Amino acid sequence: MNQSTTYALASETGLDGPDQVLSTDIDTTCNVDDRVRIKLDTNGPNSCMPVSIPGVLTRTAKLYPDHIALVSKPDANGKRTTYTFQEYESAIRIVAKAFIKLGLKRHHSVCIMGFNSPEWFIADLATIYAGGIATGIYITNSPKSCQYCAEHSRANIIVVEDEKQLRKILQIKHNLPHLKAIVQYNGIPTEKNVLSWDDLLDIGKKESEDKLLSVLKTIGVNECCILVYTSGTIGNPKAVMLNHDNILSNIRAVLMVLRMKEKSEVIVSYLPLSHVAAQLIDIITNITIATTVYFADPSALKGTLINTLLVAQPTFFLGVPRVWEKIYEKMQEKARNNGVIKTWIYKWAKAQSLHYYANKMNGIDYKHWGYVFAKWLVFDKVKAALGLNKCQTFVTSTAPLNIDITNYFLSLDIFLFEGYGISECSGCHTLNEIEKCSMDGVGKTLPGLYTKLDNIDEHGEGEICISGRHIFMGYLNAPKQTEDVKDKDGWIHSGDLGKFDSNGNLFITGRIKELIITSGGENVAPYNIEQSILSELPYLNNAMVIGDQRKYLTVLVTLKSNMNEETGAPLDTLTPDVLIWAQSIGSSAKTVTEVIKSRDTAIYEEINKAIKRANMQAISNAQKIQKFEILPHDFSIPTGELGPTLKLKKNVVQKMYADLIDKMYE
């Protein structure tokens, strides 16, 4: 931490809630009623005085009252509902008053479970205005998981989207001692004692402002306002406690790098709002710089996202790797139908883009005639077809993206800002910048934040540790787990392995908990091996290295297959690009089942060759893959291998395919 550090105290703010800093002498807590100190640098981006989330939105609503804040998805008649910032803040205050009337206590939660919508945003911010703690629950959660989150966070109110989510809560509400009300924001509830959204608004409209104002005066920027439940793969999820200053200092740092402008940006909201990245970008950016947010259809990740993009014309787009992969696959499929001349033109244009960005990364920002012509002839048309022709900022986050796909988009004049962050640091800690960046890294530390490596080995790799005002308060009711992650000096020990290059770019090289220790005592980080295999053979969708306490390494792979657009579950049929590749190597297989059942010689041999090529990059014999097996279907959320944020649950995969794994070690 910077040597010149001061602490923001209540007396320094001179304010009477919600922008006040409440007095405390602690830096970490697991008690939701506590507050923590805020460390200010004496100069630089970390020196600005704290402000609250209600304070930020009030400012924005006063500055831009008539600017469109939210645009809903189309209703049954194709009509979209819009909210200006004045209407938005007014609705938040109404719902906040209703929450107080319904019995929301200070430091108790409102759990929200549903797809992204204006009501989700309003309920989230209204909870904070009312002195509660906004808590998202993944819509994929089981009733048992919902019960844990609601009980653990002392939920007074639960807001659900529809009858499907309501049924989960009705199954477990008798086990929730703090629950006082349930609200369904879509449709008319058929269940007695469940409020509709209109019922909620009617309650709030009848309440005076006095009670809300008295609550707002008690709020401090250094007390918890948001709980983020991690999508842990083992045991119950941890609840990350974030305060106003954590979130807002983080978004200030992000905006300094992305250079987004007030009242000028358009964003599409479609990623799960229970995840900190979506809350940071969709909700907090919106109230900070007056963006306009369009809401996608619930089936966005199943193929309808492009419909919203074409209407919204976003200037900023955050895509998880699976979204970029889907766009890549569709474009590859379309490219195969191009004639010789069109193929040549595209190849030439892509070379111009790569040349331009290679120069730009080295500090030479010169748009040569080839790039300008290629942009007019090809790139602008490609972006227009995707609804991204007005987009200035493209971001990929939440999980690593294959470097080949990153470079593919770069060749189409789409520079992907890759970021790194965790819930415990409010969402984002590093971001790629075009100048002096490395395409396979996750960028430089954001302004005002700090990064160091702990226990550095002979390869320059160590555990990534992060610090700054964006660091979480602690895990709710979990002192031991908090102590394991956040040290006495305020540094988070992320559990991720990384290294720096000479320009300060950070590279993720693995995860400590996922380190494989072979029976010979060799430590192996599987991440780089997996990425290397996928780069060698792009027709594989996943690779998962096995070998902990085993004599040698093996790998489980999945072939790219079509997905059920309704459920998101993998189908047995191979994708068009895999079919063409299979035919080119002499295979007639059309399904994954055919490949495995016949042990298709052509396909198995090509995978074997790709693994051998990847093995040539291994730093020791112990890090080479000896055997592989193809799994019967791709990984997905419905089949259980992926979590809500599309992260692989390796322990689940190992249990599912224990027999197949054992077979590779016979």
Buried (B, 14 or more C-beta within 10 A) or exposed (E): EBEEEEEBBBEBBEBEBBBBBBEBEEBBBBBBEBBBBBBBBEEEBBEBBBBBBBBBBBBBBEEBBEBBBBBBBBEEEEEEEBBBBBBBBBBBBBBBBBBBBBEBBBBBBBBBBBBBBBBBBBBBBBBBBBBBBBBBBBBBBEBEBBBBBBBBBBBBBBBBBBBEBBEBBBBBBEEBEBBBBBBBBBEEBEEEEBBBBEBBBEBBEEBEEEBBEEBBEBBBBBBBBBBBBBBEBEEBBBBBBBBBBBBBBBBBBBBBBBEBEBBEBBBBBBBBBBBBBBBBBBBBBBBBBBBBBBBBBBBBBBBBBBBBBBBBBBBBBBBBBBBBBBBBBBBBEEEEEEEEEEEEBBEBBBBBBBBBBEBBBEEEEEEEEBBEEBBEBBBEEBBEEBBBBEBBBBBBBBEBBBBEBBBBBBBBBBBBBBBBBBBBBBBBBBBBBEEBBBBBBBBBBBBBBBBBBEEEEEEEBBBBBBBBBBBBBBBBBBEEBBBEBBBEEBBBBBBBBBBBEEEEBBBBBBBBEBBBEBEEEBEBBBBBBBBBBBBBBBBBBBBBBBBBEBEBBBBBBBBBBBBEEEEBEBBBBBBBBBBBBBEEEEBEBBBBEBBBEEEBEBBBEBBEEBBEBBBEEBEEEBBBBBBBBBBBBBBBBEBEBBBBBBBBBBEBBBEBBEEBBEEBEE
